[in-house]
Amino acid sequence: QSVLTQPPSASGSPGQRVTISCSGSRSTIGSNTVNWYQHLPGTAPRLLIYTNDQRPSGVPNRFSGSRSGTSASLAISGLQSEDEAYYFCQSWDDSVNGPVFGGGTKVTVL
Amino acid sequence: QVRLVQSGAEVKKPGASVKVSCLVSGYSLTELTMQWVRQAPGKGLEWMGNFDPEDGEPLYAPEFQGRVTMTEDTSTGTAYMELSSLRSDDTAVYYCATAIIVTGTAFDHWSQGALVTVSS
């Protein structure tokens, strides 16, 4: 069972907007920033969003992140077929001084 | 271009040990805090620990304390993670990851992963 809670799946048609939630606690998301990754099995995870809402160079602005209280969310607007992948959130846990992750959400493009 | 390249897949018997390597190219290992993360089949990512070159000391997640050893060979730019007393539930893909460009708690460079299968 992952420390951060995500829905196991989400879906949308091309062009639609999909939102993925990530729920934590006061010692994780409530006290630290949230990061989001895209992951295709067999490949290296790709950083999409860091420090709640910042995009690394090269990440399309279709991807956006936000954090409020002990929860965070990732939004994918203008959904494209290439967005079909797993997405997982990550924050920090002050109690162990290490990162914690969500269980991952499989996004399917219908 | 910075790359983290791991050793290949391994198959081990219960009770054995496995040592996974992570070769860093395009950057100096001495300037990185290397994280080790694993993902068991059908489960989320799990942090195992990290190695901070500034103090030369590893920090292990409580769940792995006593079974994991993280080391580095700065002459070759290679980080190592050794897990002992393997059990079937240690079957997972093991990743090394680090932050080079971004600040904060994110990791912007990951390896491709190394599958470790524990089976009798």
Contacts between the chains, C-beta under 8 A, distances in Angstrom:
chain1	res1	chain2	res2	distance
A	2	B	43	7.6
A	2	B	44	3.8
A	2	B	45	7.7
A	32	B	105	6.1
A	33	B	104	5.3
A	33	B	105	5.8
A	33	B	106	7.9
A	35	B	104	7.5
A	35	B	105	6.4
A	35	B	106	3.9
A	35	B	107	7.7
A	42	B	112	7.6
A	42	B	113	7.4
A	43	B	112	6.4
A	43	B	113	8.0
A	44	B	4	7.6
A	44	B	95	7.5
A	44	B	110	4.0
A	44	B	111	6.0
A	44	B	112	5.1
A	44	B	113	7.1
A	45	B	95	7.4
A	45	B	97	7.6
A	45	B	110	4.9
A	46	B	110	7.9
A	47	B	102	6.9
A	47	B	106	5.7
A	47	B	107	6.8
A	47	B	108	4.6
A	50	B	102	4.8
A	50	B	103	7.9
A	50	B	104	5.8
A	50	B	105	7.9
A	50	B	106	3.7
A	50	B	108	7.4
A	51	B	102	7.6
A	51	B	103	7.2
A	51	B	104	4.5
A	51	B	105	8.0
A	51	B	106	7.0
A	54	B	102	7.6
A	56	B	101	7.0
A	56	B	102	6.1
A	56	B	108	6.1
A	57	B	101	7.9
A	88	B	44	6.6
A	88	B	45	6.3
A	90	B	45	7.6
A	90	B	105	7.3
A	90	B	106	7.1
A	90	B	107	7.8
A	91	B	105	6.8
A	92	B	105	4.6
A	96	B	61	6.2
A	96	B	62	6.3
A	97	B	59	6.6
A	98	B	47	5.0
A	98	B	49	7.3
A	98	B	50	7.2
A	98	B	59	7.0
A	98	B	61	5.8
A	99	B	35	6.9
A	99	B	37	7.7
A	99	B	47	4.9
A	99	B	105	6.3
A	99	B	107	7.7
A	100	B	47	6.8
A	101	B	37	7.6
A	101	B	44	5.3
A	101	B	45	3.9
A	101	B	46	7.1
A	101	B	47	7.1
A	102	B	44	6.2
A	103	B	43	7.1
A	103	B	44	3.7
A	104	B	44	5.5
A	104	B	45	7.6
